[in-house]
Amino acid sequence: MNKLNETSLDPEDWDATRKLGQRMLSDIMEQTRTVRDRPVWQTVPNGVKARIDAPLPREGQPLEQVYEQF
């Protein structure tokens, strides 16, 4: 296979990806730790509903931007 045509899912910056992954894991752990502090059900805010209904991007997005939107 010609290297110029090779597609990779590897990040351009492994250190930045690792740092973001650690942040994600920390956020998950904090969400789990504090789950009992929140009501069982909350109405979904209109702004969140609008983002869910928005069209998906046509191009790839930076991982950090995707996580922030999430």
C-alpha positions as CSV (number, residue, x, y, z in Angstrom):
1,M,0.0,0.0,0.0
2,N,1.2,3.4,-0.9
3,K,2.0,5.4,2.3
4,L,0.4,8.5,0.8
5,N,-3.0,6.8,0.5
6,E,-2.8,5.2,4.0
7,T,-5.5,6.4,6.4
8,S,-4.9,6.2,10.1
9,L,-7.0,6.7,13.2
10,D,-3.9,7.5,15.2
11,P,-4.0,10.9,16.9
12,E,-1.5,13.5,15.7
13,D,-0.5,14.1,19.3
14,W,-0.6,11.1,21.6
15,D,0.3,13.1,24.7
16,A,-2.6,15.5,24.2
17,T,-4.9,12.6,23.5
18,R,-3.7,10.8,26.7
19,K,-4.3,14.0,28.7
20,L,-7.8,14.4,27.3
21,G,-8.5,10.7,28.1
22,Q,-7.4,11.2,31.7
23,R,-9.7,14.2,31.9
24,M,-12.6,12.1,30.5
25,L,-12.0,9.4,33.0
26,S,-11.8,11.8,35.9
27,D,-15.1,13.4,34.7
28,I,-16.7,10.0,34.6
29,M,-15.5,9.1,38.1
30,E,-16.8,12.5,39.5
31,Q,-20.2,12.0,37.8
32,T,-20.4,8.5,39.3
33,R,-19.2,9.7,42.8
34,T,-21.9,12.5,42.9
35,V,-24.8,10.6,41.3
36,R,-26.6,10.4,44.6
37,D,-26.5,14.2,44.9
38,R,-28.7,14.7,41.9
39,P,-32.4,13.9,41.2
40,V,-33.2,10.7,39.5
41,W,-34.9,12.5,36.6
42,Q,-34.5,16.0,35.2
43,T,-36.3,17.5,32.3
44,V,-34.0,17.9,29.3
45,P,-33.3,21.6,28.7
46,N,-34.4,23.1,25.4
47,G,-30.8,24.0,24.4
48,V,-29.8,20.3,24.8
49,K,-32.8,19.1,22.8
50,A,-31.8,21.6,20.0
51,R,-28.2,20.2,19.9
52,I,-29.5,16.7,19.7
53,D,-31.7,17.6,16.8
54,A,-29.0,19.6,15.0
55,P,-27.5,18.0,11.9
56,L,-24.3,16.0,12.3
57,P,-21.1,17.5,11.1
58,R,-20.0,16.4,7.6
59,E,-16.3,16.5,8.4
60,G,-14.2,15.1,11.2
61,Q,-13.9,17.2,14.4
62,P,-11.1,17.5,16.9
63,L,-11.5,15.1,19.8
64,E,-11.5,17.8,22.4
65,Q,-14.3,19.7,20.6
66,V,-16.4,16.5,20.4
67,Y,-15.9,15.9,24.1
68,E,-16.9,19.5,25.0
69,Q,-20.1,19.2,23.0
70,F,-20.8,15.9,24.7
